[in-house]
C-alpha cells in the first residue's frame, strides 16, 4: 500500500510531513530522514488504530450464522511494528 505525503519546512527549520489520505496523520523531525521515519510510524499507527476500530465495530453487529463474509488483509507492513 502506498500513500502520498507532503513535506514542508517550518519557520524553525524542522521538517513537517503529512499524509493527506489519512486525516490527522502528520509528523515532524529535525532531518528529512527522521521526519520520514516518524511519518511511517504515524501511518502504521493510524492504520492499526483504524483496523482495531473497524474490527470492534464489526464484532458489535449481530450477523446471522448463515451469512458468509470474506475479506483479506495485507499485514506485511504492520507485522514489522507489532
OpenMM code with the backbone's topology and positions (N, CA, C; nanometers):
from openmm import Vec3, app, unit

residues = "UNK UNK UNK UNK UNK UNK UNK UNK UNK UNK UNK UNK UNK UNK UNK UNK UNK UNK UNK UNK UNK UNK UNK UNK UNK UNK UNK UNK UNK UNK UNK UNK UNK UNK UNK UNK UNK UNK UNK UNK UNK UNK UNK UNK UNK UNK UNK UNK UNK UNK UNK UNK UNK UNK UNK UNK UNK UNK UNK UNK UNK UNK UNK UNK UNK UNK UNK UNK UNK UNK UNK UNK UNK UNK UNK UNK UNK UNK UNK UNK UNK UNK".split()
positions = [
    Vec3(0.0847, -0.1165, 0.0000),
    Vec3(0.0000, 0.0000, 0.0000),
    Vec3(0.0897, 0.1233, 0.0000),
    Vec3(0.0572, 0.2176, -0.0856),
    Vec3(0.1371, 0.3393, -0.0942),
    Vec3(0.0504, 0.4599, -0.0581),
    Vec3(0.1111, 0.5553, 0.0099),
    Vec3(0.0434, 0.6785, 0.0467),
    Vec3(0.1254, 0.7973, -0.0001),
    Vec3(0.0572, 0.9009, -0.0421),
    Vec3(0.1244, 1.0267, -0.0758),
    Vec3(0.1540, 1.1018, 0.0526),
    Vec3(0.2655, 1.1703, 0.0550),
    Vec3(0.2968, 1.2552, 0.1696),
    Vec3(0.3382, 1.3927, 0.1194),
    Vec3(0.3178, 1.4901, 0.2052),
    Vec3(0.3567, 1.6279, 0.1762),
    Vec3(0.4582, 1.6678, 0.2826),
    Vec3(0.5707, 1.7206, 0.2394),
    Vec3(0.6752, 1.7619, 0.3332),
    Vec3(0.7012, 1.9112, 0.3163),
    Vec3(0.7029, 1.9807, 0.4279),
    Vec3(0.7336, 2.1240, 0.4301),
    Vec3(0.8352, 2.1502, 0.5395),
    Vec3(0.9021, 2.2625, 0.5294),
    Vec3(0.9940, 2.3042, 0.6346),
    Vec3(0.9290, 2.4219, 0.7071),
    Vec3(0.9167, 2.4103, 0.8393),
    Vec3(0.8509, 2.5169, 0.9153),
    Vec3(0.9470, 2.6327, 0.9430),
    Vec3(0.8992, 2.7338, 1.0137),
    Vec3(0.9783, 2.8541, 1.0422),
    Vec3(1.1033, 2.8252, 1.1256),
    Vec3(1.1002, 2.7154, 1.2002),
    Vec3(1.2137, 2.6794, 1.2848),
    Vec3(1.3106, 2.5846, 1.2143),
    Vec3(1.2839, 2.5525, 1.0869),
    Vec3(1.3723, 2.4660, 1.0106),
    Vec3(1.3465, 2.3175, 1.0277),
    Vec3(1.2359, 2.2815, 1.0953),
    Vec3(1.2001, 2.1400, 1.1129),
    Vec3(1.1189, 2.0927, 0.9936),
    Vec3(1.1333, 1.9645, 0.9608),
    Vec3(1.0574, 1.9037, 0.8516),
    Vec3(0.9224, 1.8568, 0.9052),
    Vec3(0.8162, 1.9023, 0.8428),
    Vec3(0.6808, 1.8647, 0.8814),
    Vec3(0.6227, 1.7830, 0.7662),
    Vec3(0.5781, 1.6614, 0.7974),
    Vec3(0.5302, 1.5693, 0.6953),
    Vec3(0.3864, 1.5313, 0.7269),
    Vec3(0.3024, 1.5304, 0.6219),
    Vec3(0.1609, 1.4995, 0.6381),
    Vec3(0.1192, 1.3952, 0.5349),
    Vec3(0.0278, 1.3081, 0.5737),
    Vec3(-0.0306, 1.2100, 0.4822),
    Vec3(-0.1762, 1.2507, 0.4597),
    Vec3(-0.2068, 1.3185, 0.3480),
    Vec3(-0.3416, 1.3708, 0.3268),
    Vec3(-0.4515, 1.2637, 0.3194),
    Vec3(-0.4172, 1.1410, 0.2792),
    Vec3(-0.5186, 1.0351, 0.2707),
    Vec3(-0.5652, 0.9867, 0.4077),
    Vec3(-0.4878, 1.0165, 0.5108),
    Vec3(-0.5238, 0.9776, 0.6471),
    Vec3(-0.5358, 1.1048, 0.7312),
    Vec3(-0.6548, 1.1624, 0.7387),
    Vec3(-0.6721, 1.2890, 0.8113),
    Vec3(-0.6126, 1.2841, 0.9524),
    Vec3(-0.5389, 1.3871, 0.9851),
    Vec3(-0.4773, 1.3970, 1.1168),
    Vec3(-0.3451, 1.3232, 1.1293),
    Vec3(-0.3008, 1.2591, 1.0222),
    Vec3(-0.1762, 1.1828, 1.0263),
    Vec3(-0.0619, 1.2723, 0.9801),
    Vec3(0.0129, 1.3237, 1.0765),
    Vec3(0.1273, 1.4073, 1.0441),
    Vec3(0.2358, 1.3871, 1.1474),
    Vec3(0.3545, 1.4276, 1.1105),
    Vec3(0.4688, 1.4119, 1.1992),
    Vec3(0.5735, 1.5151, 1.1611),
    Vec3(0.6827, 1.5153, 1.2344),
    Vec3(0.7906, 1.6101, 1.2061),
    Vec3(0.9237, 1.5516, 1.2503),
    Vec3(1.0305, 1.6176, 1.2120),
    Vec3(1.1630, 1.5740, 1.2523),
    Vec3(1.2656, 1.6820, 1.2238),
    Vec3(1.3805, 1.6701, 1.2882),
    Vec3(1.4891, 1.7665, 1.2670),
    Vec3(1.5548, 1.7473, 1.1308),
    Vec3(1.5515, 1.6235, 1.0794),
    Vec3(1.6084, 1.5941, 0.9478),
    Vec3(1.4992, 1.5302, 0.8625),
    Vec3(1.5215, 1.5270, 0.7312),
    Vec3(1.4260, 1.4629, 0.6412),
    Vec3(1.4120, 1.3149, 0.6754),
    Vec3(1.5246, 1.2498, 0.7034),
    Vec3(1.5218, 1.1076, 0.7372),
    Vec3(1.4382, 1.0818, 0.8632),
    Vec3(1.4590, 1.1641, 0.9661),
    Vec3(1.3827, 1.1488, 1.0897),
    Vec3(1.2339, 1.1722, 1.0634),
    Vec3(1.2016, 1.2749, 0.9860),
    Vec3(1.0617, 1.3057, 0.9557),
    Vec3(0.9962, 1.1909, 0.8783),
    Vec3(1.0680, 1.1319, 0.7827),
    Vec3(1.0125, 1.0206, 0.7058),
    Vec3(0.9940, 0.8963, 0.7922),
    Vec3(1.0883, 0.8698, 0.8810),
    Vec3(1.0712, 0.7577, 0.9742),
    Vec3(0.9514, 0.7808, 1.0643),
    Vec3(0.9358, 0.9041, 1.1121),
    Vec3(0.8252, 0.9366, 1.2014),
    Vec3(0.6901, 0.9262, 1.1305),
    Vec3(0.6808, 0.9722, 1.0045),
    Vec3(0.5527, 0.9643, 0.9340),
    Vec3(0.5216, 0.8194, 0.9004),
    Vec3(0.6228, 0.7393, 0.8747),
    Vec3(0.5999, 0.5964, 0.8506),
    Vec3(0.5355, 0.5322, 0.9736),
    Vec3(0.5893, 0.5622, 1.0907),
    Vec3(0.5324, 0.5094, 1.2149),
    Vec3(0.3920, 0.5638, 1.2374),
    Vec3(0.3695, 0.6912, 1.2048),
    Vec3(0.2376, 0.7516, 1.2226),
    Vec3(0.1346, 0.6872, 1.1298),
    Vec3(0.1737, 0.6585, 1.0071),
    Vec3(0.0823, 0.5936, 0.9117),
    Vec3(0.0464, 0.4538, 0.9614),
    Vec3(0.1465, 0.3786, 1.0047),
    Vec3(0.1205, 0.2435, 1.0550),
    Vec3(0.0330, 0.2492, 1.1796),
    Vec3(0.0602, 0.3441, 1.2688),
    Vec3(-0.0221, 0.3601, 1.3882),
    Vec3(-0.1661, 0.3960, 1.3537),
    Vec3(-0.1832, 0.4844, 1.2568),
    Vec3(-0.3170, 0.5246, 1.2143),
    Vec3(-0.3925, 0.4066, 1.1545),
    Vec3(-0.3266, 0.3316, 1.0680),
    Vec3(-0.3918, 0.2158, 1.0057),
    Vec3(-0.4247, 0.1079, 1.1090),
    Vec3(-0.3336, 0.0841, 1.2020),
    Vec3(-0.3576, -0.0148, 1.3069),
    Vec3(-0.4772, 0.0256, 1.3917),
    Vec3(-0.4832, 0.1529, 1.4285),
    Vec3(-0.5947, 0.2034, 1.5079),
    Vec3(-0.7265, 0.1917, 1.4322),
    Vec3(-0.7260, 0.2274, 1.3031),
    Vec3(-0.8475, 0.2170, 1.2219),
    Vec3(-0.8911, 0.0716, 1.2079),
    Vec3(-0.7955, -0.0187, 1.1930),
    Vec3(-0.8278, -0.1605, 1.1812),
    Vec3(-0.8900, -0.2133, 1.3101),
    Vec3(-0.8328, -0.1774, 1.4239),
    Vec3(-0.8893, -0.2205, 1.5526),
    Vec3(-1.0297, -0.1649, 1.5713),
    Vec3(-1.0494, -0.0389, 1.5349),
    Vec3(-1.1804, 0.0234, 1.5467),
    Vec3(-1.2816, -0.0459, 1.4556),
    Vec3(-1.2417, -0.0743, 1.3324),
    Vec3(-1.3300, -0.1428, 1.2376),
    Vec3(-1.3645, -0.2829, 1.2894),
    Vec3(-1.2654, -0.3518, 1.3449),
    Vec3(-1.2887, -0.4862, 1.3986),
    Vec3(-1.3886, -0.4806, 1.5138),
    Vec3(-1.3705, -0.3854, 1.6044),
    Vec3(-1.4618, -0.3722, 1.7177),
    Vec3(-1.6033, -0.3407, 1.6710),
    Vec3(-1.6170, -0.2516, 1.5731),
    Vec3(-1.7491, -0.2188, 1.5206),
    Vec3(-1.8108, -0.3382, 1.4494),
    Vec3(-1.7278, -0.4135, 1.3785),
    Vec3(-1.7740, -0.5320, 1.3073),
    Vec3(-1.8260, -0.6363, 1.4054),
    Vec3(-1.7528, -0.6575, 1.5146),
    Vec3(-1.7918, -0.7598, 1.6116),
    Vec3(-1.9171, -0.7208, 1.6885),
    Vec3(-1.9476, -0.5920, 1.6996),
    Vec3(-2.0674, -0.5477, 1.7706),
    Vec3(-2.1953, -0.5772, 1.6935),
    Vec3(-2.1832, -0.5914, 1.5606),
    Vec3(-2.3012, -0.6167, 1.4782),
    Vec3(-2.3389, -0.7644, 1.4884),
    Vec3(-2.4676, -0.7874, 1.4987),
    Vec3(-2.5163, -0.9250, 1.5032),
    Vec3(-2.5350, -0.9732, 1.3600),
    Vec3(-2.4608, -1.0756, 1.3235),
    Vec3(-2.4639, -1.1283, 1.1876),
    Vec3(-2.5228, -1.2692, 1.1929),
    Vec3(-2.6248, -1.2935, 1.1130),
    Vec3(-2.6814, -1.4294, 1.1108),
    Vec3(-2.5750, -1.5322, 1.0726),
    Vec3(-2.5845, -1.6492, 1.1302),
    Vec3(-2.4840, -1.7529, 1.1100),
    Vec3(-2.4754, -1.7972, 0.9641),
    Vec3(-2.5844, -1.7920, 0.8905),
    Vec3(-2.5836, -1.8427, 0.7537),
    Vec3(-2.5143, -1.7487, 0.6548),
    Vec3(-2.4827, -1.6269, 0.6950),
    Vec3(-2.4122, -1.5345, 0.6054),
    Vec3(-2.2624, -1.5612, 0.6090),
    Vec3(-2.1998, -1.5462, 0.4952),
    Vec3(-2.0545, -1.5599, 0.4875),
    Vec3(-1.9949, -1.4236, 0.4574),
    Vec3(-1.8843, -1.3963, 0.5207),
    Vec3(-1.8132, -1.2720, 0.4953),
    Vec3(-1.6683, -1.3091, 0.4650),
    Vec3(-1.6233, -1.2693, 0.3490),
    Vec3(-1.4851, -1.2946, 0.3106),
    Vec3(-1.4099, -1.1631, 0.3020),
    Vec3(-1.2933, -1.1570, 0.3607),
    Vec3(-1.2085, -1.0404, 0.3476),
    Vec3(-1.0650, -1.0814, 0.3693),
    Vec3(-0.9740, -1.0015, 0.3169),
    Vec3(-0.8323, -1.0295, 0.3370),
    Vec3(-0.7614, -0.9009, 0.3748),
    Vec3(-0.6573, -0.9149, 0.4521),
    Vec3(-0.5789, -0.8012, 0.4977),
    Vec3(-0.4318, -0.8283, 0.4691),
    Vec3(-0.3654, -0.7280, 0.4181),
    Vec3(-0.2208, -0.7392, 0.3976),
    Vec3(-0.1535, -0.6850, 0.5222),
    Vec3(-0.0980, -0.7727, 0.6018),
    Vec3(-0.0367, -0.7323, 0.7296),
    Vec3(0.1142, -0.7316, 0.7243),
    Vec3(0.1716, -0.7364, 0.6061),
    Vec3(0.3174, -0.7446, 0.5964),
    Vec3(0.3854, -0.6247, 0.6584),
    Vec3(0.3317, -0.5034, 0.6373),
    Vec3(0.3944, -0.3835, 0.6926),
    Vec3(0.3694, -0.3724, 0.8427),
    Vec3(0.2478, -0.3996, 0.8875),
    Vec3(0.2184, -0.3829, 1.0290),
    Vec3(0.2866, -0.4894, 1.1138),
    Vec3(0.3185, -0.6054, 1.0547),
    Vec3(0.3831, -0.7108, 1.1310),
    Vec3(0.5205, -0.6671, 1.1809),
    Vec3(0.5871, -0.5813, 1.1058),
    Vec3(0.7197, -0.5342, 1.1471),
    Vec3(0.7125, -0.4507, 1.2748),
    Vec3(0.6020, -0.3833, 1.2976),
    Vec3(0.5916, -0.2883, 1.4069),
    Vec3(0.5037, -0.3385, 1.5212),
    Vec3(0.4461, -0.4555, 1.5069),
    Vec3(0.3556, -0.5073, 1.6087),
    Vec3(0.4316, -0.5544, 1.7303),
] * unit.nanometer
topology = app.Topology()
chain = topology.addChain("A")
for resn in residues:
    res = topology.addResidue(resn, chain)
    for name in ("N", "CA", "C"):
        topology.addAtom(name, app.Element.getBySymbol(name[0]), res)
